């Protein structure tokens, strides 16, 4: 079997010979050999074709296109330690409680913005982006829906999970927020297990505690609102 350089040399030599014959085939001095030269051209063409078929073809491997996961698919696979969370709340105590609660279930990267405007700025500056935003509804300057709409305006945040943390208990207002694209809501005062259960709906790898002794925060019954939210989702 010829090597690639050998095939290249043979092909080049035959091509040069062919070019010379083709150039001089109509030369009066070559008329006596014209028929023979035509046969030689045909033989050379055939030889070049066959030799070219022997040339090994280097096929560059086509890199597999990375599979782009949807936001929901990525959240299912996301470990707590991989999550990046932004808390936006002007109530420092609530923000600290949420931060401690997240850290207690393995979330390491938790940032806090003390108002909506700062929250928007942190969203835009973040790299990589946040996987989850927990945002108070009623804040000065920019409220929770303002933060949500500013976040969604950036294409890279189109699938980030946005959850309102709110004292609002009126189903109509909550339904309106969900219709705007808010993923979920958590009602104040916070209750540890209920809060983690809410978050685990969107991030299934979050461990749900069996008791509520970790933080000792206040409890509230939000079952009626959950039913209302369920009706809206349907």
N, C-alpha and C positions, 0 to 999 in steps of 0.2 A: 504494500500500500504506500502510495506516495505521501510525503509530508506536504503540508500546506505551502511552504516555500518552494519545494520542488515543482508542485503543480503550477505555481505562479510563474516560475521561470520557463517551463515548457510552454505554457499558454502564451506568454509574452513572445517567445521565439517563433512559435507558429503564427502568431498574429503579425509579426514583422515580415515573415516570409509571405504571408497572404497579401499584405499591403503592397509588397514589391511586385508580386505577380499581377495583382489587379491593376497596378499603376502602369505596367508595361505590356499588358496583354494585347493592346491595340498598336503597339510599336511595330513598324514595318519589319524591323529586324527579328521580331518574334512571331511573325505570321505563320511560319512553318510549324511552329510549336503551339499555335493558338488552341487547338483542340485538346492537346495534352495539358496545357496550362489551365484550361477550364475544368478539366477533370481533377487537376491538382487542387484548384480552389474549392471544389465540392468536397474533396477528401479532407482538406484542412478545416473547412467549416464543420464537417461531421466530427472530426477529431477534437476541435475546440469545444463543441457542444458536449461531447462525452466526458472530456476532461473536466469541464466546468461542473458537471454533475458529481464528480468525485470530490470537489472542494467542500470541506466540512463547513457547515453553516453554523455560525455562532448565534445562538438564540439567547437574547438577554431575558432573564426571568422577569416576568411582569409582576411587580409588587402587588400583593393583595391589598385592595382598598380597605382601609379600616372601617369597621362597621360602626356607624354613628348611632348611639343609643338615644332614645327619647329621654326626656327628663324623668318620666316615671320609671322607665327601665333602669336608668342609672341610679335612681334613689333606692330601688329594690336591692341593688348590689352594694350600696355604699355602707361601709363600716362606720360606726360612731367616730372612731379616731380619724377618719378621713373627711368628716363633715366640716364645712366652714360655715359658721353661723353669724349673722348680724342681728343684734337686738337694738331696736330703736324705741326708746321710752324716756320721757322727761322725768319720770319717777325713778330715782336712783335705787330705791329699795326694791321695786318690782324688777328692775333690770338686773340687780344683783341676785335676787332670788332665782330668776330665770337662768342666769349664768351658772349659779351653783347647781341648779337642777340638771342642766345639760352636762356639766362636768361630772356629776355623780353617776351618769350613765355612759361615760366614756368619751364625750365630745371634748376635744382639746382646743379647737380653734373657735373662740367666741369673742367677737368684738362688740363694743357697746357705743351707740351714738345717743347723746342726751337730748337731741331734738331732730325734727324731721329734715331740716335743711342739711344738718351734718350727716344724717343718715344717707341722704341722696348723694352727697359728696363722696362718702365712703364707698357707696355702691359703685359709683363711676370710676373710682381710683383703684378698686380691688383687682388684683391679679394673683392667683386665679379668682374667679367670681365666687360669690356666696352661693351655697346650696340651699340655705334656708334663711328667711328673714322673718323675725318675730317683731311685729310693729304695733305700738300703741295706736289707738284710733284718734283720740282727741289730744292734740298737742298744739302749742302756739306755733305760729309762722307756717309750718307745713304739717297737715294732719296725716293720718295713716293712709288715707286714700290718695292723697297727693304723692306720698312716698311710693305707693304701689304703682300709680300711673307713670311716674318718672322712671321707675325701674323697668316697667314693661316697654317703655319707649326705646330702651336699649335692646337691640336684637339678641345680644348674648344672654340677656336675662329673661328671654321669652318663656323659658320652662323652669325657672327658679321657683321654689315653693315659697309662697308668701302667706303668712298667717297673721291675722289681726289679733291683738291682745286687748280686750276691751271690757269696759263696765256696761256697755250697751246691752240691754236685754230685750229690746223690742225686735220681734222677729222680722218685721217689715224692713227695718234698717239693715239687719244682718243679711236678709235675702238680697237687698239691693247691692250690698258690697260684694256678695258672691257672684251676682250677675255681672259685675264689673271685672271679674277675673280673679278675685281673692280666692285662694285655695281652701282656706278654713278659718276658724276663729277659736279663741280661747277666752272664756269669760272670767273676769276678775270678781272676787278674790281668787287667787290661784290655789288649786288643789293638786298636789304632786302627781298622784296616780292618774287622775283625769287628764292632766296636762301631757304626761308621757304617752298615755294611750292615744291622745290626739296626734302627737308627733309621730308615733309608731305607725299610724295609718299611712303616712307618707314616706317614712323611713323605717321599714320593717325590721331592720337589724338592731334598732334601739331596744335595749332590754327594758321590759315593763316591770317595775318593782311589785312585789307581792303585798307590801304594806306601805303605809304613808309616813313612816317614822324618820325618813332621811332628812327632811327639812322642817317638818312640823308647821307648814303653812296652812292658811285657813281653807276650809272646805266649803263648797257650794254645790247645790244640785242644779245641773243645767240640762237634765233629761228633756224637758219640754222644748228647749231650743235645739237640741240635737235632733229631735223628731222633726222640727220645722226645717232644719237644714237638710235632713234626709229627703223631705218632700220636695225641696227646691232642687236637690241634685237629681231627683227622679224626673 
